[in-house]
């Protein structure tokens, strides 16, 4: 029997080990949410609003992981795709590899993108373990990393 410090219980029906793949994924999402908080604190008010929306969506992701109730849906995915298309259409797309660090904010956004990729790998693992069965969730997290990459390019352009 695990003691309470080795388990997490979102409610009386959903207890799992803190070293489970599910709990690891939730921790990665939490780290990403916190990193985005740093970006929100350092960035413009406009960027802050965009980041706040992402953070709210990440809470939905963690709620889904904790309760196995679907929160990430087609509407949420389509909203993110629209955001990607909007930013893609207002920036000059790089023609070469991008080395992070064009500005403090763009560097943090690139860092957040890599943390998002780590989250994605954890979610893919959960999918293979049959713990996650929501294709919208997997596509959403993949698209989020692209959105953060686009935002980093936009922020880099704002510094020039």
C-alpha positions in Angstrom: 0.0 0.0 0.0 1.4 3.4 -1.0 1.4 6.1 1.6 -0.4 9.4 0.7 2.9 11.1 -0.3 3.4 8.6 -3.1 -0.1 8.9 -4.6 -2.1 11.7 -6.1 -5.9 11.7 -5.9 -7.9 14.1 -8.0 -11.0 12.7 -6.4 -12.0 9.5 -4.6 -12.2 7.5 -7.9 -9.0 8.6 -9.6 -5.9 7.7 -7.6 -2.6 6.9 -9.3 1.0 6.6 -8.4 3.1 9.8 -8.5 5.7 7.9 -10.6 3.1 6.8 -13.2 3.3 7.9 -16.8 0.1 9.8 -16.3 1.4 11.8 -13.3 4.7 12.4 -15.2 2.8 13.9 -18.1 0.7 16.1 -15.7 3.9 17.4 -14.2 5.3 18.2 -17.6 2.2 20.1 -18.5 2.4 22.0 -15.2 6.0 22.9 -15.9 5.0 24.2 -19.3 2.1 26.3 -17.7 4.6 27.8 -15.3 7.2 28.6 -18.0 4.4 30.3 -20.0 3.7 32.4 -16.9 7.3 33.7 -17.0 6.7 34.7 -20.7 3.4 36.3 -19.8 5.1 38.3 -17.0 7.9 39.5 -19.3 6.0 40.1 -22.5 3.6 42.6 -23.9 0.0 42.8 -22.8 -1.1 41.3 -26.2 1.3 38.4 -25.8 0.1 38.0 -22.2 -3.5 37.5 -23.4 -2.4 34.9 -25.9 -0.3 33.1 -23.3 -3.2 33.3 -20.7 -5.5 31.5 -23.2 -2.9 28.8 -23.7 -2.5 28.3 -20.0 -6.2 28.0 -19.6 -6.2 25.3 -22.3 -3.3 23.5 -20.5 -5.5 23.3 -17.4 -8.0 21.5 -19.5 -5.3 19.1 -20.7 -4.4 18.3 -17.1 -8.0 17.9 -16.2 -8.4 15.4 -18.9 -5.3 13.5 -17.8 -6.5 13.5 -14.2 -10.1 12.5 -14.8 -10.1 10.8 -18.2 -12.9 13.1 -19.2 -12.5 14.6 -22.6 -11.9 18.4 -22.5 -9.7 18.9 -25.6 -12.1 18.8 -28.5 -12.2 19.7 -32.2 -13.3 23.3 -31.4 -10.3 23.8 -29.2 -8.0 22.4 -31.9 -9.5 24.5 -34.7 -9.1 27.6 -32.6 -5.4 26.9 -32.2 -5.0 26.2 -35.9 -6.7 29.6 -36.7 -4.2 31.2 -34.3 -1.3 29.6 -36.1 -2.6 30.7 -39.5 -3.1 34.3 -38.3 0.5 34.6 -36.9 1.9 32.8 -39.9 0.3 35.3 -42.2 1.6 38.4 -40.4 5.3 37.3 -40.0 8.1 36.8 -42.5 8.8 33.1 -42.4 12.5 32.2 -42.0 14.2 30.6 -44.9 17.1 29.2 -42.8 17.3 27.3 -39.5 16.4 29.5 -36.6 18.9 29.7 -33.7 17.0 30.7 -30.5 17.9 33.9 -28.7 17.0 36.7 -31.0 15.3 38.4 -28.0 14.6 37.4 -24.4 10.9 36.7 -25.1 11.6 34.8 -28.3 14.2 32.7 -26.5 11.7 31.8 -23.8 9.1 31.0 -26.4 11.5 28.7 -28.1 12.3 27.1 -24.7 8.5 26.7 -24.1 8.3 25.0 -27.5 10.8 22.4 -26.5 9.0 21.8 -23.2 5.8 21.3 -25.3 7.6 18.7 -27.4 8.5 16.9 -24.2 4.9 17.0 -23.1 3.9 15.7 -26.5 6.3 12.7 -26.2 4.7 11.9 -22.8 1.2 12.1 -24.2 2.2 9.8 -27.1 3.5 7.3 -24.6 0.2 7.5 -22.7 -1.6 6.9 -25.9 0.5 3.8 -26.6 -0.2 2.6 -23.1 -4.0 3.2 -23.7 -4.2 5.8 -21.0 -5.1 8.6 -23.4 -7.4 8.0 -26.3 -8.2 11.5 -27.6 -6.8 12.2 -31.0 -7.7 15.9 -30.6 -5.4 16.1 -27.6 -2.4 14.7 -29.4 -2.9 16.9 -32.4 -3.5 19.9 -30.2 -0.3 19.5 -28.2 1.6 19.1 -31.5 0.0 22.2 -33.0 0.8 24.1 -29.8 4.5 23.7 -30.3 4.2 25.1 -33.8 2.2 28.0 -32.4 4.9 28.8 -29.9 7.5 28.6 -32.6 5.5 31.1 -34.7 5.0 33.4 -31.7 8.8 33.3 -31.1 9.4 34.4 -34.7 6.9 37.2 -34.3 8.5 38.4 -31.1 11.9 38.3 -32.7 10.6 40.4 -35.6 9.2 42.9 -33.0 12.8 43.5 -31.7 14.3 44.3 -35.1 
